Each structure stands twice: as C-alpha cells, then as structure tokens.
C-alpha cells in the first residue's frame, strides 16, 4: 500500500524541481520621458529618448511572475520651449541619464503558456515593484555641460549644507501585453510610470535664494545656473517659487521586450495544478 502511495506522489515530487526552473532571459528597448516642474507639456511625451536594458523573469506559474530588470534611459526638459511666458522667463533646463535596477511582480490576466486547455498564447498583464536608480541633472552654458547637484543651485551647499542624493528609490508600475511568438520566444509590450521620491530629478524644487549670496559663497557659475532669467541681478526673484516643492518628479518607460524561455512548463506542472484543485 505504501509503495502505491509513493508511486502516486512521485509525479508531485518531480514537479517541485521542475517548477523551480521556469525562467527566461531577454532584452528590452523603448523610450523614456520626464514629468515634472520643467516639462512644458505635462503628461505628454515631449523629448522622448531611446532607452534599453536586460531582464530576467522567473515564472511561478501561468499567472504570476517575478522580474529583475536593468534599464538605461535619458530625460530632459527646457523652459524656453514652453508656451507659458512665465516659464520662458524662468529659462531653466536640464538633461539627465538614468540607470535603473528594478524588482517587479507581474500578474497575468489569463493563464499564459501553460498546458491546460484554458491557457493562452497571449495575455494582458499588470506589474509593480521597487526600483533603485541613479541620475545626474546637467545644464548647458557656453557649450559646456555642468553637473548641477554639486553646485547647490537652491542654496543647499551654503553654510555647510548637503545637497540631494543622486541615488534614489522609486515605485515602477504599469501594464502590458505578452505574446508567445514561438515555443521559446516571447514578445512583451509595456507602458510604465516611475513614481520617484525626489523633486530634484530636474534640479528644481523650492524657492530662489539670494543670488548675490550664491555669487559670493558658491561662485558665479552657481549663481548663473541657479537663475538664468533677466531678473537675476535685480533681486526680485529672491524668495519666489523656483519650482513646486509640494510635488515629486516622475519618469516613464515604454518598451518592447524579446525574451528567450530557458525552460518551459512541463507535464509535471500540469499534474501539480490538477492536484491542487
């Protein structure tokens, strides 16, 4: 009787290691853009830039997957392109590269790539997780790009102060579609936002500090990049809003991913799912 029970459980025991190896490796490519104080067309893809990276996905089953992803992108925005006369007068701008490493949970709407009769070769999905990223805002002056964070354009470095960190965390989330092109190759289309916890992705957040104090204590380069408007030498901007300190910056990634399945769901997985019901 015990031998019969062991034979009955054997497929389930074999299914455990098989399920632990359903994974895939792929490349992703797409575009990024930025949403924040300097975006003259909020929530509209202005100044999109090419982006790309690599990803690894571990599929728990046909519904749930865990993804690790490394991404490189670029964002920028310029006040002079705005239709708002006040933004044009402010005349700030920036560009920044972004290096992102993320851990994401994916949830498929349908059973995907399984062996069950109701499994499909395509599915919508949603994702969310946590990401760690590095950025470095720069601005252009006389054909030279300058790193803005070390300058302390909002007076962060005056009096021994410390500037904002260039390494931050964000919350990525979004949705997409998966398609099984072949038995081993998948194609994913996705759209996702990154909710950051900094307002300095663009180096703009609070109020103008006294430009003469910046000139004296931080130097002419800092004073000029902090306020390139015609009001810089008048002192009228001191204490006025340079950006919206009550909001946080965002960036977005839209991409296509092609991945190769290192293993596939097997008959053992089908037996496992059947025994669970």
Beta strands, then each sheet from edge to edge (+ up, - down):
strand 1: 23-35
strand 2: 49-59
strand 3: 64-78
strand 4: 93-108
strand 5: 122-135
strand 6: 138-141
strand 7: 144-147
strand 8: 167-180
strand 9: 185-196
strand 10: 250-261
sheet 1: 1+ 2- 3+ 4- 5+ 8- 9+ 10- 1+
sheet 2: 6+ 7-
end
